[in-house]
Structures are given as C-alpha cells and as structure tokens.
Amino acid sequence: MPPRVQEAVTRPQRSSARAEDVVLVTGFEPFGGESLNPSWEVCERLPGAIAGLRVEICRVPCEFRRAIEVVAAAIERHRPALVICLGLAGGRTRVCVERVAINVDDARIADNGGARPIDEPVAAGGPPAYFATLPVKAIVAAMRAAGVPAEVSNSAGTYVCNHLMSGVLHFLAASGKRARAGFIHLPYAEEQVLDRPGIPAMALATMVKGVEAAVAAAQANARDVKLAAGTLDQVDGR
C-alpha cells in the first residue's frame, strides 16, 4: 500500500458520498524533537470504514493557524458527520477524551514553524471556550469496554492541540455546519520511550482500538450518557 503521508490524505472517494457517510480523523506530524507522532500513526492504521462510516484521514502540521486551515479544508472537501482530532500528550497514562477547548494560545515551546504565541486568542472575538460536540463520556465508556485505558480530560492544554480543537469547533459554529467534533489526546507510543525508563506509553494497536471504539460510540450516541467523570485536580496537557 502506498504511504498516505501528506497534509490532506484521502482514500478513494465515492461519488455518492454524503455527509452522514464520513468520519474525518486527523493526526499531527511529529513535533518537539520526536521522530513520530502516535496521533498520525494511529490514523494510518485505521480501517477504511467504522460503524458504517467511511474513514477519511488528514495529517495536520504542528503549527498555529495553519493546523486549523488544513483541517477546515478537509472538512469542506469531505463534508463529514463526525470530526475526531487526535494529538499527543506525552506523559499521560490513558487515552484522554477532551471535554473543552479554551480560546487561548500560550505556547511553552515554539511550533514547527517557529511561532510561539503567548496569551493570544485562538479566535479574536470568539467565546471563551467551546465544549466538544461529541459524546465524550460515551466514548470513554466504549473505550474502556474495549479494554483501552481512557478518561475524560478537562484540559487540552494551550498548545497546538487546544488551538486546533478550539479552531475547528469555532469554524463549524461560524459556518453553520452540522458536523460534531472533538479531540482525543494519546499517550506516547511504546517506540518513543525505549530509552526513557518510567515514562508512560501505550501500544499503537491499543490506541487504534480506542479510536475505533470512539468512532462507533460517537456514531451511536447523538447525546452523551450521564456518568461521573470529574476530577479533583488538573492533568497537564499539551
């Protein structure tokens, strides 16, 4: 199979495709000196269809602003019913389904284009935050049922992951599109921590299983389930 490595990666498209037929799953290129990003590795390992939805994938640059532009273009092209953005949160022990994105960029390190915004809005004049429109608790429950360690997260950080989640939700709201969207943070892949003893990691196959469960749960649940998933502290996100 030829590699599907480009900013907007598509499978052969059916001429009769409708919005309700498609889930768009995005993953980032490597950043911060890493040689790979599990979010993109997972995208490349997804099947062509999940829960009756054709899977389209998109590789996203780890750059402020450009990340939103690339995903917005993919949304325009594929007209998905669901948008699930994936990203890396190295150090987390579980797959984390993000509940909320805040309208703040505050970069601890520069992005891959050299930009490092500090205390700047993602969308000037936009709301302080956007909640995911995916059923985050149903997704976590489905992942756990599939044997994947998962939890609801209440902080997507203030780096490009939060920027993309906030920007995609703002784009969908402003354009009136009906797609439901959200963000899932993944731990390091096992390959990334071979020389870093004690750092949490997860097998790529387990992450793929989790994302497949997430797509199926999002497709099956127009409304979220009511489960306790709060925390008493904050997990540092990227």
C-alpha positions as CSV (number, residue, x, y, z in Angstrom):
1,M,0.0,0.0,0.0
2,P,1.5,3.4,-0.9
3,P,2.1,5.8,2.0
4,R,-0.6,8.2,2.9
5,V,1.6,11.0,4.2
6,Q,0.6,14.4,3.1
7,E,-1.4,17.2,4.8
8,A,-4.7,16.2,3.4
9,V,-4.8,12.4,2.9
10,T,-7.7,10.8,1.2
11,R,-8.9,7.4,0.4
12,P,-10.6,6.8,-3.0
13,Q,-13.8,8.8,-2.7
14,R,-17.2,7.5,-3.7
15,S,-19.2,9.8,-6.0
16,S,-22.3,9.2,-4.0
17,A,-20.8,10.0,-0.6
18,R,-23.0,12.0,1.7
19,A,-22.0,13.9,4.8
20,E,-23.6,11.3,7.1
21,D,-21.3,8.7,5.5
22,V,-18.0,10.1,6.6
23,V,-15.8,10.5,9.8
24,L,-12.8,12.7,9.4
25,V,-9.9,11.6,11.7
26,T,-6.9,13.9,12.0
27,G,-3.4,13.4,13.4
28,F,-0.4,15.6,13.8
29,E,3.1,15.5,12.3
30,P,5.9,15.0,14.9
31,F,7.0,18.0,17.0
32,G,9.2,18.8,19.9
33,G,12.1,16.7,18.6
34,E,10.1,13.5,18.4
35,S,10.6,11.2,15.4
36,L,7.0,10.2,15.2
37,N,3.6,11.2,16.5
38,P,1.3,8.5,17.6
39,S,-1.8,10.5,16.5
40,W,-0.8,10.2,12.9
41,E,0.5,6.6,13.3
42,V,-3.0,5.7,14.6
43,C,-4.7,7.4,11.6
44,E,-2.6,5.4,9.2
45,R,-3.7,2.2,10.9
46,L,-7.4,2.8,10.9
47,P,-9.7,0.7,8.7
48,G,-11.4,2.2,5.7
49,A,-14.8,2.1,7.4
50,I,-16.0,2.0,11.0
51,A,-19.6,1.7,12.2
52,G,-21.0,2.3,8.7
53,L,-18.9,5.5,8.2
54,R,-16.2,5.9,5.6
55,V,-13.0,6.9,7.3
56,E,-11.0,9.9,5.9
57,I,-7.7,10.9,7.4
58,C,-5.8,14.2,7.4
59,R,-2.2,14.8,8.5
60,V,-2.0,18.2,10.3
61,P,1.0,20.4,10.6
62,C,2.0,21.2,14.2
63,E,1.7,24.9,13.5
64,F,-0.7,27.5,15.0
65,R,-3.2,28.8,12.5
66,R,-2.1,26.5,9.7
67,A,-3.4,23.5,11.6
68,I,-6.9,25.0,11.6
69,E,-6.7,25.9,7.9
70,V,-5.7,22.4,6.9
71,V,-8.5,20.7,8.9
72,A,-11.1,23.3,7.7
73,A,-10.1,22.5,4.1
74,A,-10.5,18.8,4.8
75,I,-14.0,19.4,6.3
76,E,-15.0,21.3,3.2
77,R,-13.8,18.6,1.0
78,H,-15.2,15.5,2.8
79,R,-18.3,17.0,4.4
80,P,-18.1,14.7,7.4
81,A,-20.7,14.0,10.0
82,L,-18.0,13.5,12.7
83,V,-14.6,15.1,13.1
84,I,-12.2,13.5,15.6
85,C,-8.9,15.2,16.0
86,L,-6.0,13.3,17.6
87,G,-2.9,14.6,19.3
88,L,-0.1,13.6,21.6
89,A,0.1,14.4,25.3
90,G,3.3,12.8,26.3
91,G,3.3,11.7,29.9
92,R,-0.4,10.9,30.2
93,T,-1.1,7.3,31.2
94,R,-4.5,7.0,29.4
95,V,-6.3,8.0,26.2
96,C,-7.9,11.3,27.2
97,V,-11.1,12.5,25.6
98,E,-11.2,16.3,25.8
99,R,-14.3,17.9,27.2
100,V,-13.4,21.6,26.5
101,A,-11.1,23.8,24.5
102,I,-10.3,27.3,25.6
103,N,-9.8,30.4,23.4
104,V,-6.2,30.9,24.5
105,D,-2.8,30.2,22.9
106,D,0.1,30.1,25.4
107,A,2.9,28.2,23.9
108,R,5.6,26.7,26.2
109,I,7.7,25.9,23.1
110,A,7.7,27.1,19.5
111,D,5.6,25.2,17.0
112,N,7.1,23.6,13.9
113,G,7.0,26.9,12.0
114,G,8.8,28.8,14.8
115,A,5.7,30.6,16.1
116,R,5.2,30.9,19.9
117,P,2.1,32.9,20.7
118,I,1.7,33.8,24.3
119,D,-1.7,34.9,25.8
120,E,-3.3,35.3,22.4
121,P,-6.8,34.3,21.4
122,V,-7.4,31.4,19.1
123,A,-10.3,33.3,17.6
124,A,-10.4,37.0,18.2
125,G,-13.9,37.9,19.4
126,G,-14.8,34.2,19.9
127,P,-16.3,32.7,23.0
128,P,-14.0,31.9,26.0
129,A,-14.3,28.2,25.4
130,Y,-16.0,25.5,23.3
131,F,-17.3,22.2,24.6
132,A,-16.8,19.1,22.4
133,T,-19.9,18.3,20.5
134,L,-19.0,14.6,20.6
135,P,-20.4,12.4,23.4
136,V,-17.2,12.4,25.5
137,K,-18.4,10.2,28.3
138,A,-20.0,7.6,25.9
139,I,-16.7,7.5,24.1
140,V,-14.7,6.9,27.3
141,A,-17.1,4.1,28.3
142,A,-16.8,2.5,24.9
143,M,-13.0,2.6,25.1
144,R,-12.9,1.1,28.5
145,A,-15.3,-1.6,27.4
146,A,-12.9,-2.4,24.6
147,G,-10.1,-2.8,27.2
148,V,-8.4,0.6,26.5
149,P,-7.5,2.8,29.5
150,A,-9.3,6.0,29.0
151,E,-10.7,9.0,30.8
152,V,-12.4,12.4,30.3
153,S,-9.9,15.3,30.4
154,N,-10.8,18.8,31.3
155,S,-7.7,20.4,29.9
156,A,-6.5,20.2,26.3
157,G,-3.6,22.4,27.2
158,T,-2.7,25.7,25.5
159,Y,-0.6,24.5,22.6
160,V,-1.5,23.4,19.1
161,C,-3.8,20.6,20.2
162,N,-6.1,23.0,22.1
163,H,-5.7,25.5,19.3
164,L,-6.9,23.0,16.8
165,M,-9.8,21.8,18.9
166,S,-11.0,25.3,19.6
167,G,-10.4,26.4,16.0
168,V,-12.3,23.5,14.5
169,L,-15.3,24.0,16.8
170,H,-15.3,27.7,16.0
171,F,-15.1,27.0,12.3
172,L,-18.1,24.6,12.5
173,A,-20.1,27.0,14.6
174,A,-19.4,30.0,12.4
175,S,-20.0,28.2,9.1
176,G,-23.3,26.6,10.3
177,K,-22.0,23.1,9.5
178,R,-23.7,20.2,11.4
179,A,-20.7,18.0,11.9
180,R,-20.0,17.0,15.5
181,A,-16.4,17.4,16.6
182,G,-13.9,16.8,19.4
183,F,-10.4,16.0,20.4
184,I,-8.6,12.9,21.8
185,H,-5.2,13.0,23.4
186,L,-3.0,9.9,23.1
187,P,0.0,8.9,25.3
188,Y,3.4,8.3,24.0
189,A,3.8,5.2,21.7
190,E,5.9,2.5,23.2
191,E,8.5,3.1,20.5
192,Q,9.0,6.6,21.8
193,V,10.1,5.7,25.3
194,L,12.5,2.8,24.7
195,D,15.3,4.9,26.2
196,R,13.2,6.8,28.7
197,P,12.6,4.4,31.6
198,G,9.5,5.2,33.7
199,I,7.7,7.3,31.1
200,P,4.1,6.1,30.5
201,A,3.4,4.7,27.0
202,M,0.8,2.6,25.1
203,A,0.9,0.2,22.2
204,L,-0.2,1.7,18.9
205,A,-2.6,-1.2,18.4
206,T,-4.3,-0.4,21.7
207,M,-4.7,3.3,20.7
208,V,-6.2,2.2,17.3
209,K,-8.7,0.0,19.1
210,G,-9.6,3.0,21.3
211,V,-10.1,5.3,18.3
212,E,-12.3,2.7,16.6
213,A,-14.4,2.5,19.7
214,A,-14.6,6.3,19.8
215,V,-15.9,6.5,16.3
216,A,-18.5,3.8,16.9
217,A,-19.7,5.4,20.1
218,A,-19.9,8.9,18.5
219,Q,-21.9,7.4,15.7
220,A,-24.3,5.6,18.1
221,N,-24.8,8.4,20.6
222,A,-26.3,11.7,19.4
223,R,-26.4,12.7,23.1
224,D,-23.9,11.8,25.8
225,V,-24.5,9.4,28.6
226,K,-24.7,10.6,32.2
227,L,-21.7,9.2,34.1
228,A,-19.5,10.7,36.8
229,A,-16.2,11.5,35.2
230,G,-14.9,14.6,37.1
231,T,-11.5,15.0,38.6
232,L,-10.1,16.7,41.8
233,D,-7.0,18.0,40.0
234,Q,-5.7,19.0,36.6
235,V,-3.6,16.9,34.3
236,D,-1.0,18.8,32.3
237,G,-1.9,18.7,28.6
238,R,-0.1,19.9,25.5
